[in-house]
Amino acid sequence: MKIAIASGKGGTGKTTLSTNLASYLAENEKVVLVDLDVEEPNSGLFIAGQLVHEDDKYKMIPEWKLHTCSLSGTCQDVCNFHAVIRLGMEVMVFPELCHSCYACSELCPTSSLPMVPQKMGVLRHYQKGHLSFVESRLDIGQEQAVPLISQTISYIDQEFPEDVIKLYDSPPGTSCPVIEATKEADFVILVTEPTPFGLHDLQLAVDTMRELNKKFGVVINRDGIGNDGVLDYCHIEKIPVVARIPSDRRIAELYSRGELIYTKIPEVKQQLLQIGKYIKDLQIGVNE
């Protein structure tokens, strides 16, 4: 099972849920937690494991060769992202815009744009008992998260068997990084808070998951701080509310110290038990 934990906005509690759920499930079975919020990964603040693998990650970008170039302009014509532009007697390459599609390189009539590797980040794999934790982090100055997210998911698929539960701590929002992180998930947990702002962004996330044809459910974090707008919306839209994590000052105190919550607050552990049962039922349905 691949379970993506996402939300329409940042700060709803994705990392809190991801780290605590992964640690709770790992008490009895093998679990992989993957931090795909590569622009600002912070699940590692709560998972103190032993480093077992580290790997630099690269993306391929074109490099212009002046002496062989005929300045045909084909590269500029075929690039949908304006990463390659011909200006007079020169071809300029903008690595930040390049999506590594190889079109300019493959279609250049003089092979003057060979693709070369450019480091974009690093992947680290930690182990703590039954829990494997993998995080990737973009290098400073890199602007595209999607290639690193894609390579991280490929690493997970290669290193871990299908019968292991895989939890993807996804980036916030509804843009390209979220699409990449959730597109192969069997189920998506959307974390929200019971406020008008939380409801607004939940609706955006729901629309996105429906566009991707994904099965999903909602976990309400900080339950009790706002109104019943989220619950009413989920009822009308027939969206399952998998769990409701209470609003409790102790949760904020534990989080601020980088500690797991479910071991200290029984109400949270009970909600994780409920989510775990829901995942198990899903897993049985997938296997059947």
C-alpha positions in Angstrom: 0.0 0.0 0.0 1.1 3.5 -0.9 -0.5 6.1 1.3 0.1 9.7 0.6 -0.6 12.3 3.3 -1.4 15.6 1.8 -3.3 18.9 2.3 -4.4 22.0 0.5 -2.2 24.2 2.6 0.9 24.1 4.8 0.7 23.9 8.6 -2.3 21.6 8.9 -0.3 18.8 10.5 0.9 16.5 7.7 4.3 15.9 9.2 2.8 15.4 12.7 0.4 12.8 11.3 3.0 11.2 9.1 5.7 10.7 11.7 3.4 9.5 14.4 1.4 7.2 12.2 4.6 5.7 10.7 6.2 5.1 14.2 2.9 3.7 15.5 2.5 1.2 12.6 6.2 0.3 12.8 5.7 -1.1 16.3 4.2 -4.2 14.7 5.3 -4.3 11.0 7.7 -2.9 8.5 6.9 0.6 7.4 8.6 3.1 5.1 8.1 6.8 5.7 9.2 9.0 2.8 9.5 12.8 3.2 8.6 14.2 -0.3 8.4 17.8 0.8 11.9 18.1 -0.7 12.0 21.9 -0.5 11.6 21.8 3.3 11.8 18.3 4.7 11.3 18.1 8.5 10.1 14.6 9.2 13.7 13.8 10.2 13.3 16.1 13.2 11.1 13.4 14.8 12.7 10.2 13.5 16.1 9.5 15.0 17.4 6.6 12.9 20.8 5.3 11.7 22.0 6.5 8.3 22.3 3.5 6.0 22.5 5.1 2.6 23.2 8.5 1.1 23.1 9.4 -2.6 23.5 12.6 -4.6 20.7 13.2 -7.1 21.1 14.7 -10.5 18.9 16.0 -13.3 20.0 16.2 -17.0 20.2 19.6 -18.7 21.5 20.7 -22.1 25.0 22.2 -22.5 25.5 24.4 -25.7 28.5 23.6 -27.9 29.3 26.8 -29.8 31.7 25.3 -32.4 29.3 22.7 -33.8 26.1 24.8 -33.6 24.5 26.0 -36.9 22.1 28.3 -35.1 19.1 26.7 -36.7 16.8 27.7 -33.8 15.3 24.2 -33.7 16.1 24.0 -29.9 14.1 27.1 -29.2 11.2 26.0 -31.3 10.7 22.6 -29.6 11.2 23.8 -26.0 7.8 24.2 -24.4 9.4 25.7 -21.2 11.5 28.5 -22.8 14.6 26.9 -21.2 16.6 27.3 -24.5 16.6 30.6 -26.4 18.6 31.7 -29.5 19.7 35.3 -29.2 21.6 36.4 -32.3 24.8 34.3 -32.6 24.3 32.6 -29.2 22.1 30.0 -27.6 21.3 30.5 -24.0 20.3 27.7 -21.6 18.3 28.4 -18.4 18.7 25.3 -16.2 16.1 26.5 -13.7 13.4 26.2 -16.5 14.6 22.9 -18.0 12.3 19.9 -17.5 14.9 17.4 -18.9 12.6 16.4 -21.7 15.6 15.9 -24.1 13.7 17.5 -27.0 16.3 20.2 -27.8 19.1 17.7 -27.5 17.6 14.9 -29.6 16.2 17.2 -32.3 19.3 19.4 -32.7 20.5 18.8 -36.3 24.2 19.2 -35.3 24.0 17.5 -31.8 25.2 20.8 -30.2 23.1 20.4 -27.0 24.3 17.2 -25.3 22.6 16.5 -22.0 24.9 16.7 -18.9 24.2 16.0 -15.2 23.6 18.8 -12.7 23.3 18.0 -9.0 19.9 19.0 -7.6 19.8 17.4 -4.2 20.6 14.5 -1.9 18.7 11.4 -0.8 19.2 9.9 2.7 17.9 6.6 4.0 17.7 5.9 7.8 16.7 2.8 9.7 15.1 2.6 13.1 13.8 -0.9 14.0 10.9 -1.8 11.6 10.8 1.8 10.4 12.7 2.9 7.3 12.8 6.6 6.8 13.9 8.2 3.5 14.1 11.9 2.9 15.4 14.0 -0.1 16.5 17.6 0.1 16.8 20.1 -2.7 20.1 22.0 -3.0 19.9 25.8 -2.3 19.1 27.6 -5.5 17.3 24.6 -7.2 13.8 25.6 -8.1 12.2 22.4 -9.4 11.0 19.8 -6.8 9.3 17.4 -9.2 12.5 15.6 -10.6 13.8 15.0 -7.1 10.4 13.7 -5.9 10.2 11.4 -8.9 13.7 10.0 -8.3 12.9 9.5 -4.6 9.8 7.5 -5.4 11.8 5.4 -7.8 14.3 4.6 -5.1 11.5 3.5 -2.8 10.0 1.2 -5.5 13.4 -0.4 -6.1 14.4 -0.9 -2.5 11.2 -2.0 -0.8 8.8 -4.8 -1.6 5.2 -4.3 -2.5 3.9 -5.7 0.8 5.5 -2.9 2.9 3.3 0.0 3.9 4.7 3.2 2.3 3.7 6.5 3.8 4.4 9.6 1.6 4.7 12.9 3.5 3.7 15.1 0.6 4.4 18.8 -0.1 1.6 21.2 0.8 -0.8 22.8 -1.8 -2.1 21.5 -5.1 0.7 22.3 -7.5 3.0 20.0 -9.5 5.0 18.6 -6.6 1.8 17.4 -4.9 0.7 15.8 -8.2 4.0 14.0 -8.5 3.9 12.8 -4.9 0.3 11.4 -5.0 -0.2 10.2 -8.6 0.8 6.6 -7.8 -0.7 6.4 -4.3 -3.3 3.8 -3.6 -5.0 6.2 -1.1 -4.6 9.8 -0.1 -5.2 11.2 3.4 -6.1 14.9 3.3 -5.2 16.6 6.5 -7.2 19.7 7.3 -8.4 21.9 10.2 -11.9 22.9 11.1 -11.8 26.5 10.1 -13.0 28.5 7.0 -9.5 28.7 5.8 -8.9 25.0 6.2 -12.2 24.2 4.4 -11.3 26.4 1.5 -8.0 24.7 0.9 -9.5 21.2 1.6 -11.9 21.9 -1.3 -9.0 22.6 -3.6 -7.3 19.4 -2.5 -10.4 17.4 -3.0 -10.9 18.8 -6.5 -7.3 17.9 -7.3 -7.6 14.3 -6.0 -10.8 13.8 -8.0 -9.1 15.1 -11.1 -6.4 12.4 -10.5 -9.1 9.8 -9.9 -7.7 9.0 -6.4 -9.4 7.4 -3.5 -9.1 9.7 -0.5 -10.3 10.4 3.0 -10.0 13.3 5.5 -8.3 13.6 8.9 -9.3 16.6 10.9 -6.5 18.0 13.0 -7.0 20.4 15.9 -10.5 19.2 16.1 -12.6 21.6 18.2 -11.0 24.9 17.4 -13.4 26.1 14.8 -16.8 25.2 13.4 -18.5 22.3 11.7 -18.0 23.5 8.1 -15.5 20.8 7.3 -17.7 18.0 8.7 -20.7 19.3 6.9 -18.8 19.5 3.6 -17.5 16.0 4.0 -21.0 14.7 4.8 -22.5 16.4 1.7 -19.6 15.3 -0.6 -19.7 11.7 0.9 -16.0 12.0 1.9 -15.0 9.6 4.7 -13.6 11.3 7.8 -11.0 8.8 8.9 -10.0 10.4 12.2 -10.3 13.6 14.3 -7.2 14.6 16.2 -8.1 16.8 19.2 -6.9 20.3 19.8 -4.6 20.0 22.8 -1.9 22.3 24.0 0.2 19.3 25.0 0.5 18.3 21.3 2.0 21.7 20.5 4.4 21.4 23.4 5.6 17.9 22.3 5.9 19.0 18.7 8.0 22.0 19.6 10.5 19.7 21.3 10.6 17.3 18.4 8.9 14.5 20.3 6.3 12.0 19.0 2.8 12.6 20.3 1.0 9.3 20.4 3.2 7.9 23.1 2.2 10.6 25.5 -1.4 11.4 24.6 -3.8 8.4 24.6 -6.4 10.3 22.6 -4.0 10.7 19.7 -3.0 7.0 19.9 -6.7 6.0 19.6 -7.1 8.1 16.5 -3.9 6.5 15.0 -5.4 3.1 15.8 -8.5 4.1 13.8 -6.4 5.2 10.9 -4.3 2.0 11.0 -7.5 -0.1 10.9 -8.8 1.9 7.9 -5.5 1.3 6.1 -5.6 -2.4 6.9 -9.1 -2.6 5.4 -7.9 -0.8 2.3 -5.0 -3.2 2.0 -7.3 -6.2 2.1 -9.4 -4.6 -0.6 -6.4 -4.0 -2.8 -5.1 -7.5 -2.3 -8.5 -9.0 -3.2 
